[in-house]
C-alpha cells in the first residue's frame, strides 16, 4: 500500500480549492479574508488578572499573529486553487471543441 507524501496545509487547501468550481473558490477566498479581517480588526488590550503574572486574555494575544498570517495565506491558497480550476476547465473546454470538430469535419465550417 502506497503512502501519501506529507503535504503542507497550504497545498491541501489549494488542492481542495482546485476541485471546486473556480467561481466558488474565488468567492470562498474573499469570504475567508473578510471573516479573518473582522477578527483581526478587533482592538487588542492586555487586561491584567489580579494575583497572576499573565493577563486574562493571554490566549487571544498568543493567537493574534497566527490569525494575521492566516488572513493572507488561506485566501491565497483558495485563489490559487481557483486559478488551477479555471485553467483545467478552460483546457477541458478547448479539448471538447477540438474533439467534436475533429469527429465531424462538416460542423466546424
Secondary structure, DSSP 8 states (H G I E B T S, - for coil): --------HHHHHHHHHHHS-HHHHHHHHHHHHHHHHHHHTS-------TT-SS-TTHHHHHHHHHHHHHHHHHHHHHHHHHHHHHHHHHHHHHHHHHHHHHH-HHHH-
